Amino acid sequence: MSRMLLYHTGYQIIQTPDIDRGRKNADLGQGFYTTPDLAFAHRWAQFRKGETVYVNAYQLETEGLDCYRFSRDQEWAEYLFGNRTGKTDRLMGVDIVMGPVANDTLFNVLGITSAQLLKKEQVLSLLQVGPLYVQTAIRTPAALTHLKWLSASVLDEKTLQMQRETLRREEESYLSDFAKEMTRLGLV
């Protein structure tokens, strides 16, 4: 795959992203976070009174870039927790990092998976609960030269309400499944 369509939701039209703006300890390292999943990009939308919500669309040409793709496995779990706890990013200098979204960051599970009190296998099992969404972090200036802004669309209030309801149902299901997995693992 040398060409990808990616989306980023926010309150601005972002034709030229800033890869240094986000947190250094983000799950896939510092960078501009996007997703190839338009439905998930809509779920990122948060209503703010008086703000317009935009979904920016981009095309990424990966030819000539150093890209790393994670699966929802132990390597991924160790990498994201390394980043969360401030360890040196072993993928420093990699242009594009792609991988699953850690659902514990989307849904409130009280930091259970990142409390470092569980065994690695238990953490991975809990991280595998819930829907599999993918994110793509644009991490280097070289990668930005391969990212072309295509357009921005506005999410109207009706769409935002539908997305909030979908997210509410997903969170409810996730929390139930998470609790079941905690019980299965003998953690509660």
Secondary structure by P-SEA (a helix, b strand, c coil): ccbbbbbbbccccccccccccccccccccccbbbbccaaaaaaaccccccbbbbbbbbbbbccccbbbbbcccaaaaaaaaaaaaccccccccccbbbbbcccccccccccccccccccaaaaaaaaaccbbbbbbbbccaaaaaaccccbbbbbcaaaaaaaaaaaaaaaaaaaaaaaaaaaaaccc
